[in-house]
Amino acid sequence: MRPEDDVVPDESVPTWAVRLEAKVDVALARHGSQLDAHERDIADLRAAAHEHDARLRALERVPAITPRQLGAAALGVVGAVGALVPFLDRVYT
């Protein structure tokens, strides 16, 4: 078999097939460029998510006030006000 035998003459390929192939090539190129754009967007979103994760981890390391500590502080304020009321009553009466 000679290499010239694999070549199809232009007259044997219908025009509609050539146009269809061109349209498919254009559609594939368009989708390829859209996929590249989506990959860049996803990479940007992953980088932003990584930054947010780091910020959340830093915030979670900060000690928070527990409900038990809040209750103890509230009782301490009530106790202090209760102790000051008789003293202030004697001072201002």
KALIN-V627097 format. One line per field, one symbol per residue. ss: DSSP state (a for helix, b for strand, c for the rest). A space follows every 50 residues. Layout:
ss->???
This chain:
ss->ccaaaacccaaaccaaaaaaaaaaaaaaaaaaaaaaaaaaaaaaaaaaaa aaaaaaaaaaacccccaaaaaaaaaaaaaaaaaaaaaaaaaac
